Amino acid sequence: MWNDNTPIYRQLKERVIGMMLDGLLKPGDALPSVRQIAADFQLNPITVSKAYQELVDDALVEKRRGLGMYVTEGAPEKLLASERDRFLSEEWPAMLERIRRLGLDLEQLLRTAGPQSGAQPGAPA
């Protein structure tokens, strides 16, 4: 469930971010309580709090005193923009270099991806 290479609070934060990007958590939705997550995943509540605090620091989640943590308006759009930027600046250049090293043709790769490449969910094919 958890990998040893990354601190657990970061992995938990990434899971919440993934849920936001996948639309499982939408603006205004409440996050499960720190106590609930700690119990469900057998984590120290401080670990869960640290993950949640980073989400607050990133303005993706807001604390509502006495009510809990809620996804902020615009969080999914903000996340999508930052994830796209990170992909284009970090992951894509490494992929291109690997493609070149292996002597693969980018056009051929796109063709092998089939008709679903570039299609948006719900968009006509």
Secondary structure, 3 states (H helix, E strand, C coil): CCCCCCCHHHHHHHHHHHHHHCCCCCCCCECCCHHHHHHHHCCCHHHHHHHHHHHHHCCCEEEECCCEEEECCCHHHHHHHHHHHHHHHHHHHHHHHHHHHCCCCHHHHHHHCCCCCCCCCCCCC
